[in-house]
């Protein structure tokens, strides 16, 4: 079972924390690297665009899922 990774980040000048399973955090870090941006910037972008109904950790998991699905679709389109 994957442990929960807790991380504190600053978003637009205020501190917040996220709790994600380690594979989700690792994938978020990979997304940030591919987009050539700090992880905190990626998290801030996701936070800015999330619905008020979703908490940040849940929205980050959904962001990872959408990214993986988009890359899979792109790979399948090239085949």
Secondary structure, DSSP 8 states (H G I E B T S, - for coil): ---EEEEEEEETTEEEEEEEEHHHHHHHHHHHHHTTS-HHHHHHHHHHHS-TTS-HHHHHHHHHHHHHHHHHHHHHHH-
